[in-house]
């Protein structure tokens, strides 16, 4: 009789171990739909890359009214494609979150079943331990019966060990799925933010194009005259800034700056560094000071820009066609500041607190810029100085951002 109970118990364990995948069909359907979205995104990325190549080709040409209009048209097209990509990515992330929910439910069900199995084995072991092998022999039963009892006990102990290991594995899977779900939800929130802001940036670009055509009266000579006047004013503002910053540098204390690893790159993925910090070849010919006070990264208009470190937003401004255009300055520990310039859009306000990696704005081509890029600067001290025609400009003691990544 006891042998029959042991065999029955083992059969039960096998049945419980092979818990049927109740959601298998639903999960397979979700995975198929996720794969379709991935293919749509891949095809769309090809169009985005093609448009960006055309934009890069136009940007490399000398400044002219026709180049300005073409560049704006390609930028609008690129943004519209990115908006389509955002919508598909939102659908894809929503499906992935739903699929993870199915997996979570499935894993939780299996965990409940495993716990019940373990409890059943423990009860069987307790019952076996009440009747020791010695008692079986003394009761007059055969040696074969005693060995069977011992074998049953060993099998139960082995099953218990396996079930506990399996439970640990399921618990780890559950934890990983919860963590992945949180990451996907954050990505979904960011994509929804990107979609909203990119739509606004498209409208800004359209307005900018209309304004350029209106002010220049669609005449190249008028555009070139405006460009010449702008460069003269830009030189004057730069000279004033350099004079003020040279005074601030005299009281500079480098020991107060944080160490390497304090900052993250203010964007995701890899971007081409188009100009380094310092006396670069371009700076020696393009700027009166001959010095570039930050790092430039080439990227399409509308690329999300991230806070390089946690802190409080110190300034959100716009110089128009002078200096930095739309910019954000963040104050960090030890009077340490970061600057994000030539933006197309800003998503934070003065006084707000940001965490490292938060989206604070979007790259652009505003201010004194020859192409879409992010100017990233690091300052030991910073103050806002007003200039005629250029509004408030952040000035201070700059340092090489590369020393703090």
C-alpha positions, -999 to 999 in steps of 0.1 A, spaced: 0 0 0 28 24 9 46 17 -23 14 26 -43 12 59 -24 49 67 -32 43 61 -69 11 81 -69 30 110 -52 58 109 -79 32 109 -107 15 139 -91 49 157 -89 55 151 -126 21 164 -135 26 196 -114 60 201 -128 46 202 -164 21 231 -157 3 238 -190 10 271 -207 -24 286 -204 -14 318 -221 8 302 -248 -14 311 -278 -19 347 -265 18 351 -260 26 338 -295 2 362 -310 17 391 -291 52 381 -302 41 380 -338 27 415 -336 59 428 -319 79 413 -347 57 431 -373 63 464 -355 101 458 -354 101 453 -392 81 485 -397 106 504 -376 135 489 -396 120 500 -429 113 534 -415 148 538 -402 161 534 -438 140 564 -449 152 584 -419 189 576 -428 183 585 -465 168 619 -455 196 625 -430 222 619 -457 205 645 -480 205 669 -451 242 663 -444 250 669 -480 231 702 -480 247 713 -447 282 709 -461 275 735 -488 283 772 -482 256 793 -465 230 806 -489 192 812 -489 185 781 -510 206 760 -487 188 773 -457 154 764 -472 165 730 -484 180 722 -450 147 732 -433 127 711 -457 148 680 -451 147 687 -413 109 688 -414 108 656 -435 132 639 -410 112 650 -380 79 637 -397 96 603 -403 107 603 -366 72 610 -355 60 580 -375 88 560 -358 77 573 -324 41 561 -330 52 526 -341 76 524 -312 49 533 -288 27 505 -302 56 481 -300 65 490 -264 28 487 -254 27 452 -269 60 442 -252 46 454 -218 14 434 -224 35 404 -233 56 408 -202 23 410 -182 13 376 -196 47 361 -187 44 376 -152 10 360 -147 22 327 -160 53 327 -138 32 337 -107 9 308 -114 38 284 -117 53 297 -84 20 290 -66 20 255 -80 56 249 -70 50 261 -35 20 237 -33 42 208 -46 70 216 -20 44 216 8 31 183 -4 66 167 -5 74 181 30 42 165 44 51 132 28 86 134 42 72 141 77 50 111 74 79 89 64 101 102 92 75 91 117 80 55 106 118 49 106 134 21 86 143 4 119 107 4 130 98 -12 96 123 -41 102 111 -45 139 75 -47 128 83 -80 111 82 -67 75 106 -81 50 140 -66 41 126 -57 6 99 -36 22 125 -18 43 146 -10 13 116 2 -5 108 26 23 144 39 22 142 43 -16 110 63 -13 125 86 13 155 93 -9 133 100 -39 112 125 -19 143 143 -7 157 145 -42 123 158 -55 122 184 -28 157 196 -37 148 199 -74 115 217 -66 133 242 -44 159 249 -71 131 253 -97 113 278 -73 144 298 -70 147 299 -108 111 310 -112 115 337 -85 146 351 -104 126 351 -137 97 369 -119 122 396 -106 138 400 -141 104 403 -157 93 430 -132 125 449 -138 122 447 -176 86 458 -174 96 489 -154 123 497 -180 98 493 -209 73 516 -191 100 543 -187 108 539 -224 71 542 -233 68 574 -213 98 589 -230 86 579 -265 52 596 -257 71 627 -246 92 626 -278 62 623 -300 45 654 -284 77 675 -285 87 665 -321 53 676 -333 59 710 -318 94 712 -333 79 705 -368 56 735 -364 86 756 -352 106 746 -383 77 754 -406 73 788 -389 111 794 -392 110 787 -430 81 811 -435 99 838 -415 131 834 -435 113 837 -468 93 867 -455 123 886 -441 146 880 -470 118 885 -495 132 853 -511 163 872 -523 198 859 -519 214 893 -516 192 902 -487 200 869 -470 238 874 -474 236 910 -461 217 898 -430 243 870 -425 272 895 -427 256 918 -401 249 888 -379 286 877 -380 298 912 -370 274 914 -341 284 879 -331 321 888 -331 314 918 -308 294 897 -283 322 870 -283 348 896 -276 328 909 -246 323 874 -233 360 866 -236 369 898 -216 346 889 -188 356 852 -186 393 861 -185 386 880 -153 366 851 -138 395 826 -147 419 845 -123 399 832 -93 395 797 -107 401 768 -83 403 735 -102 403 714 -70 366 721 -65 356 703 -96 342 668 -94 362 638 -107 360 616 -137 327 596 -141 306 624 -126 289 630 -159 272 608 -185 270 617 -222 240 639 -227 224 616 -252 218 579 -259 238 558 -284 269 570 -302 272 604 -318 300 619 -339 322 644 -320 324 672 -346 345 696 -325 365 691 -293 372 715 -265 401 740 -268 421 755 -296 407 734 -324 415 740 -361 380 752 -367 380 775 -337 413 792 -348 397 803 -380 360 807 -370 362 824 -336 380 856 -327 392 840 -295 405 809 -314 391 788 -286 361 764 -284 346 763 -249 327 730 -252 322 698 -272 301 696 -303 282 664 -312 265 661 -346 229 648 -344 196 653 -362 172 680 -350 148 665 -325 172 641 -308 164 638 -270 190 656 -248 196 642 -213 208 657 -181 245 647 -177 241 648 -139 214 654 -113 209 690 -103 187 721 -105 179 740 -137 197 773 -135 187 789 -168 165 783 -198 171 809 -225 171 819 -261 197 841 -278 179 840 -312 206 839 -339 233 849 -315 256 826 -295 237 796 -281 202 800 -295 179 779 -272 199 767 -243 196 751 -208 221 754 -179 220 730 -149 237 736 -116 252 706 -99 272 700 -67 302 723 -58 290 752 -80 295 730 -111 274 737 -142 266 720 -175 253 738 -206 233 724 -235 230 747 -265 216 751 -300 185 733 -289 152 731 -309 131 727 -278 134 728 -240 114 705 -217 124 720 -183 119 752 -165 141 773 -142 143 759 -106 131 724 -115 151 695 -103 164 669 -128 179 635 -123 208 622 -143 195 608 -176 162 628 -176 151 642 -210 156 680 -207 152 691 -243 159 683 -280 188 690 -302 185 717 -329 203 743 -350 194 775 -332 218 803 -324 252 809 -341 254 774 -357 263 761 -391 245 728 -388 224 707 -364 244 697 -334 245 698 -296 271 722 -279 278 707 -245 298 728 -220 311 724 -185 316 754 -161 331 757 -127 313 790 -121 285 805 -141 265 837 -143 240 852 -168 251 883 -185 228 905 -207 240 916 -241 223 941 -264 205 921 -291 216 887 -277 197 886 -245 211 867 -215 242 846 -222 258 821 -197 294 830 -190 320 816 -166 351 794 -163 348 766 -188 365 732 -186 369 702 -208 338 680 -205 358 650 -215 376 651 -181 343 643 -163 328 614 -183 
